[in-house]
């Protein structure tokens, strides 16, 4: 049976519907950076999706192409994730989608390296004429965070964020946003096929202990 990160690491992918504090270890991803409203038809975000998934599945199926990767085991491709921020805003303003900066990403098993990702980029260019030069191998050490499961529309995430903010304040923590510590979402539902009120999204924010 294929290894499923969502099931094996439930603390990171299946949190409760109330805030909790978690320490997230370093993980590796394939990632594409961009700007703008993710809902824009034919925009940067949609183009990023057209690159991420072919690379993710090329890596997963690499043994069928004769590629030998030390330590390889069969796995379920992990869910899409996103880091989001806006220039000049500490935190995240969900109302101003056209000002979004983002890193869209899919987790990699630890046995894949940067050279494996380059192999996959070369492979999709050769087989599918897909130019994936904008895709990168991205290593992210997230550290101490607050997270919860948000159920519903992306436009209603503010309600969950307010719950998280209240929880960490009571627990003696505060948000710790910076250039490298960002609003993080993990998409557990296919938003093309799921009703908005049933979408499941992990929301995660960086935190630190309050200063005395």
N, C-alpha and C positions, 0 to 999 in steps of 0.2 A: 504493500500500500504506500502511495506517495506521501512524503512528509508534508504536513500542513502547518505552516507557521502560526496561523490563527488559532488552531487547536492546541498546539504544543506550547505556545506562549500566550495564554489567555490573558495574563496580567497586562500585556501590551496591546492586545487587539480586541479583547472583549471585556472592557471595564463595566462596572455597574452604572445604572442611570442616576447616580449621585456622585459628587466629586470624591476623588481619592488621590493620595500622594504616592508617587512611584519614582524610582530611580531607573532611568533608561540607559542601557549600556551602548557602547559604540556599535553601529551597524553600517553596512555598506549598501549602496544603492546604485542603480542607473538613474540618471537625472537629466532633465532639460530645464533650463532657466528661461523666463520670459516676463512679459509685462502685459497689463491690460485686463479687460473684462473676460472671464472664462466663458461667458455665455455668448460672446460675439461669434456669429456665424463665419467660419473660415478664418478665425483669428489665430493668434499665436498659440493659445492654449490648445485648441483643437489640432493644430499642426504638431504640437508636442505629443499628443496622444498617438498620432499616426507614426511617431518614431519610437516611443517608449515600448509599446506592446510588441511590435515586430522584433525588437532587440531582446525583450524579455523571453519571448517564446523561442527565438533562435538559440539562446543560451540553454534554455530548458531542454531543447531537443538536440543539443550539440552532439551527444553520443551517436545519434543516427547519421550525423555528417562525418563520422569517423574521428571526431575530436576527443582526445583522451585528457580528462582533467582529474588530477589526483584528488581523491576523497569524494568524488562525485557520487551523489545519490539522487534518486528520483524525488521530485518535490512538486507541490502545487504552487504556481506563481502567486506570490503574495499580493495583497490589495494595493491599489493606487494610493499614494499619499501626497500631501502637498504642504510646503512651508510658504507662508504668506506674510507680506509686510508692505508698508507704505512709507514713502519718504516724508520725513517731518512729523510723523505720527508715532507716538510711543504706545504700542499696543496694536489695535486693529479696528478700523472703522468699516463695518460691513455695508454701510450705505454708499460708499464711494468705490464701486467695483472698477471703474475705469482707471483708478490710481494704483491698482494692485501690482505688486511685484511678486513673483512666485518661483518656486522650484518644485516641479512635479517629478515624482520619483517612485520607483518600485524597488523593494528590498531585494538584495542578492544573497544567496547562500554564501557562507564564509569561504567556501572552497574556490569561488571565482575571484580572479584578480583583475587588475586594470588591463593586463594583456589579453585576458579572455574577452573582456568587453570590446577591445579593439578588434579582436578576431570576429566578433559578432557584427560589428559595424562594417567591416570589410565584406562579410558574408552577405548581408542584406543589400549592400551596394552591388555586389557581383550578381546575386540571384534575382533581386527585385528592383534594381536600379533606384534604391532608396538611399538618399544622402542623409546620413545620420551624424554628420560632423559636429552638430550642436550638442549631441548627447555626451555625457561625461560619467566617469566613475566617481562617485561621491561618498565620502566617509563622514559620518555624523555622530558625534558623541553628545547626546542630548542632556544627560544628567538628571538633576532633580526637577520634577514636574508635577503639576496637578492635571488630572484628566478625568473625563467622564464620557459616557455614551449619550450622544444627542440623537433623539428620534424626531424626525420632521424635516421641514424645509430648511435649506441652507440660510434663507433669509430670516429664520427665527433662531439662529444660533446665539443671538444676544442674550436670550433667556438663560441658556446653559452657561454662557460666559459669566453672567451675573451671579449665578449659583456658585460657580468656581471661585469667583472673586470674594464672595462672602465667606465661603468655607475656608480659604487660605488665611483670610484676615483673622478669623476666630482661632485658627490653629497656630497663629504666630508667624505666618509667612507673608510674603508679598511677591507680586509679579517681578520677573527679572528679564524683561525684553531687552534685546541688544541687536547688534548687526548679525550676530551668529546664533542668538536664542530667539526663536520666532514662534508665531502662531502656527500650530501644526494640526492638520486634519488627516484622518485615515478613513477612506471611503469603503465601507463594507457592503454597500448596495450598488447595483447598477442603476445609475440615475436616469438612464435611457428607458428602463423597463419598470421602474418602481414608482409608485405614487409618492408625491412629495411628502405627505404626512407619515409615510412609512420608511423613509430613508434613514439609514443608520450610519452615523458618522462619529468616530472617536475625535474629540477635541482635546488638545493637549497644550498647556502653556508652561513655560519655564518659570520656576520660582526660586526664592532664596529666603533664608531666615530673616526676619525683621531685625534691623539694627536697633540696639538699645539706646 
